[in-house]
Amino acid sequence: MKNFLFAFLFIINGTYASAAGMYIRSFGKSTDPALIFLHGGPGGTSIDFERNTAPVLVRKGWFVIVYDRRGEGRSDADSARFTFEQTISDLNHIYTRFGISEAHLLGHSYGGIVGTLFARQYPQKVSSLVLLGAPVHLPQLFRGILHNVRVKLQASGDQTALSALNSIAALDSSSIEYSSACFMLAMQNRLYNTASPNAKARRLYKQLENDSCLKNYHAMLAQTQYKNMLKPVRGFWKNENYTTLNIAGELETLRKNGTKVYGIYGREDGLFDETHIRILKNCIGDDTHFAYLEHCSHGVFMDRQQTFTQLLKKWLR
C-alpha cells in the first residue's frame, strides 16, 4: 500500500513542461539538489529511468528532471536539426525553465557524450558529470562489440554468424552501415543484458515490461514507423559524425579544470572491452570516482539500482 501511495503522489506531483515540442518532466522539490538525466541514443528515451528510478531518487532528496531530446523518444521531430549546437542549447534552456544555476548531469550511454559536450561549454553549470555506461571512444566501442560478439560466436561454433560478422568488420568503419550493424549485433547477442541479474533487477525489468506508458510508447513508435529512432541516428551521423567521436581528451580536460567526473559501468556490459574500460579509467583519473559493478550490464540504474543510488549519495552530497 505504501509503494502504491508513493507512486500515486509521484505522478500527481510530477510537473510536465513542453518546450518546442520537447517532452520534459520534473519530480520532487525544486529546492533540492538538481539531477538531470540524459538518455541514450541517438533515438533513445528517458522513459525507463523516469518510470522506475526517478521515484527512488526523489525519495532520497533530489529534484529530478528527465526529458527526451528534440526529435527523439516522445519529443517532436519536426524542428529537430540533430546537431550538438541545438542539443546543447535545448539542455541549457531546461536550466532556464526551472531556474537552475547548476545541476548534476547523469549521462547514460550516448547521454554521456551530450553531458560532456555541455560541460565543456558551460562548466559553471555542471556540479558533476556522472557517466553511466557511456562510451568515450566510439571507434573503440565498435571494435569492442565486434570482439565480444566474436568470442561468443566462436564459443558456440556458429560459422554462418561468424562469416556475417567478418563482413561487417570489413565495412568502412566511418559508415552508418558499419555502426548500425555493430549495434544490431550487440542487440542480437544480448550484449546489453546481464546474464545474472539479481532479484531486484528482475523485478524492475518485469515491471517495466508491463508498464502501460512503455507499451503506449512502443505503439507510438510503430505508428510513426520508428521515425524518432531512425531519424536521429542518421541525422547525428550526417551532421556530427558521432560514430567516430573520441571525447577522452575533453573529459580529461574537464576533470583537470575542476569538473567532478564519475563513472558507473557494468562488468557484463558487452559494448565495452578491456581497452575501452582502461581509456575510461584514465579519463576519470581516480578509482574512487569509478565503479565497475558485478551482475550489471548497460542499464546500470536498473541492474544495480540500490548500489547506483548509494554511489550518487556518496559522491554527490
C-alpha positions in Angstrom: 0.0 0.0 0.0 2.9 2.3 0.9 4.5 1.8 -2.5 1.2 2.4 -4.3 0.6 5.6 -2.4 4.1 6.9 -3.2 3.6 6.0 -6.9 0.4 8.0 -6.9 1.9 11.0 -5.2 4.8 10.8 -7.6 2.5 11.0 -10.6 0.4 13.9 -9.4 3.5 15.9 -8.1 5.4 15.5 -11.3 5.5 18.6 -13.4 5.2 18.3 -17.2 6.6 21.1 -19.4 6.8 21.3 -23.1 9.4 23.5 -25.0 9.5 23.5 -28.8 7.6 20.1 -28.7 10.1 18.6 -26.2 8.9 16.1 -23.6 10.2 17.4 -20.2 9.2 16.4 -16.7 10.4 17.3 -13.2 9.8 15.4 -9.9 10.4 16.4 -6.3 11.1 19.7 -4.7 12.9 22.4 -6.7 14.7 23.4 -3.6 16.5 20.0 -3.5 19.8 19.4 -5.4 19.0 19.0 -9.1 19.8 15.9 -11.2 19.2 16.0 -14.9 19.0 12.6 -16.7 20.5 12.5 -20.2 19.2 9.4 -22.0 21.0 7.2 -24.5 20.6 7.1 -28.3 20.6 8.7 -30.7 16.9 7.8 -30.9 16.5 6.9 -27.3 14.2 7.9 -24.5 14.2 8.6 -20.8 11.1 6.6 -20.1 12.8 3.6 -18.4 14.7 5.9 -16.0 11.6 8.0 -15.4 9.3 5.1 -14.6 11.5 3.1 -12.2 14.5 5.1 -11.0 13.4 8.8 -10.7 10.9 8.0 -7.9 13.7 6.4 -5.9 16.0 9.5 -6.3 13.1 11.8 -5.3 12.7 9.9 -2.0 16.5 10.3 -1.5 16.1 14.1 -1.6 16.8 15.0 -5.2 15.0 17.3 -7.7 14.9 15.1 -10.8 14.4 16.3 -14.3 14.0 14.0 -17.3 13.5 14.9 -20.9 13.6 13.4 -24.3 15.9 15.2 -26.7 14.3 17.1 -29.6 13.3 14.6 -32.3 13.9 11.6 -30.0 11.6 9.5 -27.8 8.4 11.3 -27.0 9.6 14.7 -28.3 8.5 16.2 -31.6 10.8 15.7 -34.6 9.7 18.5 -36.9 12.0 21.1 -35.5 15.0 18.8 -34.8 18.2 19.6 -36.7 20.2 16.8 -34.9 23.2 18.9 -34.2 25.1 19.3 -31.0 24.6 23.0 -31.1 20.8 22.6 -30.9 21.1 19.7 -28.4 23.3 21.8 -26.0 21.0 24.8 -26.5 18.0 22.8 -25.5 19.7 21.5 -22.4 20.7 25.0 -21.4 17.0 26.0 -21.9 16.0 23.4 -19.3 18.2 25.2 -16.8 16.5 28.5 -17.6 13.0 26.9 -17.5 13.5 25.5 -14.0 15.6 28.4 -12.6 18.6 26.1 -12.1 22.0 27.7 -11.8 23.8 24.3 -11.7 22.9 20.6 -11.7 24.4 17.1 -11.6 24.2 15.5 -15.0 23.6 11.8 -15.3 24.6 10.8 -18.8 23.5 7.3 -19.8 25.3 5.8 -22.9 25.1 8.5 -25.6 23.8 10.9 -23.0 27.3 10.8 -21.5 28.6 12.4 -24.7 25.9 15.1 -24.6 26.8 15.8 -21.0 30.5 16.0 -21.7 29.9 18.5 -24.6 27.6 20.6 -22.4 30.1 20.6 -19.6 32.8 21.8 -22.0 30.7 24.8 -22.9 29.0 25.5 -19.6 31.3 24.1 -16.8 29.9 26.5 -14.3 26.5 24.9 -14.7 27.7 21.3 -14.0 28.0 20.3 -10.4 29.2 17.0 -11.5 29.1 14.7 -14.6 28.2 11.0 -13.9 28.8 8.7 -16.9 26.5 5.7 -16.9 27.7 3.1 -19.4 28.8 5.9 -21.6 31.3 5.5 -24.4 34.2 8.0 -24.7 35.8 6.5 -27.8 33.3 5.4 -30.4 35.7 3.6 -32.7 36.9 1.6 -29.8 33.3 0.9 -28.8 32.6 -0.8 -32.2 35.8 -2.7 -32.0 34.8 -3.9 -28.6 31.4 -5.0 -29.8 32.9 -7.0 -32.7 35.4 -8.6 -30.3 32.9 -9.6 -27.7 30.4 -10.9 -30.3 33.3 -12.9 -31.9 34.2 -14.5 -28.6 30.5 -15.6 -28.2 30.2 -17.0 -31.7 33.5 -18.8 -31.5 32.3 -20.5 -28.3 29.1 -21.6 -30.0 30.8 -22.6 -33.2 28.3 -20.7 -35.3 30.3 -20.4 -38.6 27.4 -18.7 -40.5 27.2 -15.9 -37.9 31.0 -15.6 -37.8 31.0 -15.1 -41.6 28.4 -12.4 -41.3 30.4 -10.7 -38.5 33.6 -10.7 -40.7 31.6 -9.0 -43.5 30.5 -6.3 -41.0 34.1 -5.9 -39.7 35.3 -5.3 -43.3 32.9 -2.3 -43.8 34.1 1.3 -43.8 34.3 2.0 -40.1 33.1 5.6 -40.6 29.9 4.5 -42.4 26.4 4.4 -40.9 26.1 0.8 -42.2 29.0 -0.3 -40.0 27.9 1.4 -36.8 24.3 0.3 -37.3 25.3 -3.3 -37.9 27.5 -3.3 -34.8 24.7 -2.1 -32.6 22.4 -4.7 -34.2 25.0 -7.4 -33.4 25.1 -6.2 -29.8 21.3 -6.5 -29.5 21.1 -9.9 -31.2 23.8 -11.3 -29.0 22.4 -9.7 -25.8 25.5 -7.6 -25.0 23.2 -5.1 -23.3 21.9 -7.7 -20.8 23.4 -9.2 -17.7 23.3 -13.0 -17.6 23.0 -12.9 -13.9 20.5 -10.2 -12.8 19.7 -10.0 -9.1 16.1 -10.4 -7.8 15.6 -6.6 -7.7 16.7 -6.1 -11.3 14.4 -9.0 -12.5 11.5 -7.3 -10.7 12.3 -3.9 -12.2 12.5 -5.2 -15.7 9.3 -7.2 -15.3 7.5 -4.0 -14.0 8.8 -2.0 -17.0 7.8 -4.7 -19.4 4.2 -4.5 -18.1 4.2 -0.7 -17.8 1.3 0.9 -19.7 3.3 4.0 -20.5 6.1 2.0 -22.1 3.5 0.0 -24.1 1.9 3.2 -25.4 5.4 4.5 -26.3 6.2 1.4 -28.3 2.8 1.6 -30.0 3.6 5.3 -30.9 6.9 4.3 -32.4 5.3 1.6 -34.6 2.6 4.0 -35.8 5.2 6.6 -36.8 7.4 3.9 -38.5 10.1 4.4 -35.8 10.7 8.0 -37.0 12.0 9.2 -33.6 14.5 6.3 -33.5 15.8 6.3 -37.1 16.0 10.0 -38.0 18.3 10.9 -35.0 20.7 8.1 -35.8 21.1 9.2 -39.4 20.9 12.9 -38.5 23.7 12.9 -35.9 25.8 10.7 -38.1 25.4 13.0 -41.1 25.8 16.3 -39.1 28.2 15.4 -36.4 30.0 12.2 -37.4 29.1 11.0 -34.0 30.2 7.4 -34.7 33.8 8.5 -35.0 33.9 10.7 -31.8 36.7 10.4 -29.3 35.9 12.6 -26.3 38.5 11.1 -23.9 40.7 14.2 -24.1 37.8 16.5 -23.4 36.9 14.5 -20.3 40.4 14.7 -19.0 40.5 18.5 -19.6 37.2 18.9 -17.8 38.5 16.9 -14.8 41.8 18.8 -14.7 39.9 22.1 -14.8 37.8 21.2 -11.8 34.7 19.5 -13.1 33.9 16.4 -11.0 33.6 13.4 -13.2 32.4 10.0 -12.1 31.7 6.7 -13.9 29.4 3.7 -13.2 29.8 0.7 -15.5 28.7 -2.9 -15.6 31.2 -5.7 -15.9 28.8 -7.6 -18.1 28.2 -4.7 -20.5 29.3 -6.2 -23.7 29.6 -2.9 -25.5 33.0 -2.4 -23.8 36.2 -4.3 -24.0 39.2 -4.0 -21.6 40.8 -1.3 -23.8 37.8 0.9 -23.6 37.5 0.5 -19.8 41.2 1.4 -19.5 40.6 4.6 -21.5 37.6 5.4 -19.3 39.6 5.0 -16.1 42.3 7.2 -17.4 39.8 9.9 -18.2 38.2 9.8 -14.8 41.6 9.6 -13.2 40.7 8.2 -9.8 39.5 4.8 -8.8 37.4 6.4 -6.1 35.3 8.1 -8.8 34.8 4.9 -10.9 32.5 1.9 -10.1 32.7 -1.3 -12.1 29.8 -3.4 -10.9 29.2 -7.1 -10.9 25.9 -8.6 -12.1 25.4 -5.4 -14.2 25.3 -4.6 -17.9 24.3 -1.5 -19.8 21.3 -0.5 -17.7 23.3 0.3 -14.5 20.4 2.2 -12.8 18.2 -0.9 -13.2 20.7 -3.7 -13.0 22.1 -2.5 -9.7 19.6 0.2 -8.6 20.4 0.2 -4.9 24.2 0.4 -5.5 23.6 3.1 -8.1 21.6 5.3 -5.7 24.2 4.7 -2.9 27.0 5.8 -5.1 25.2 9.0 -6.1 24.6 9.8 -2.4 28.2 9.1 -1.6 29.7 11.1 -4.5 27.3 14.0 -5.0 26.2 15.0 -1.5 
